[in-house]
Amino acid sequence: MPKVTEDYRAARRLEISQAALRCFVRKGFQGASMADIIAESGLSAGAIYGHFKSKDELIEAAIHEVVELHEGLVSEADEDGALPSPHQVLRRFIIGLTGRFEDLGLLVQVWAEATTDASFRRTAAGAAAGLQAIFERYALAWLTRPGSMVEGDPAGLSRRYGAVMLGACQGYIVQSALLEDFDAESYLAGLEILRLP
């Protein structure tokens, strides 16, 4: 029997976590069962449990996947090599997020579960901290780019902007999930008011 490579294991874990995400979007975290995830993946129960011991592990993997998938959206440069503006970064990030999830309500479910479940809270807090750190790194790069006229401590400012950028994304997620008359294009256009020096 051929030896299983680490790349193969990583690809299989990703395949399983993506199947789990699809189930979570359709049925919610509590409604989706391991049987649903097994059926969605097309793999055997043994294949799933060989990578994930429980649904909680799958939930954690799925949430971390969201963070990793979108890190590139924040840090990538424009085609000409220029760093995109803050509102362009947020727009790309949000569009990428909405392209990944049919229903952003899944993320609101994560936050709701996090208020009563310590495991969810650790995972959700870790994901939020990870995204905020990504936005802080972007803001620091923007504030220290050639020609920037920032006054004060760029590192301190980048922490503030990182928190605001994360909040803008969370605001989009909550409003799009809860408001029937939510105007996504208007929200995205409104991101232009987030100007860094």
PyMOL commands that set and color helices and strands:
alter all, ss='L'
color gray80, all
select helices_A, chain A and resi 6-31+34-41+45-49+55-75+86-100+105-114+118-143+154-178+184-193
alter helices_A, ss='H'
color red, helices_A
deselect
rebuild
show_as cartoon
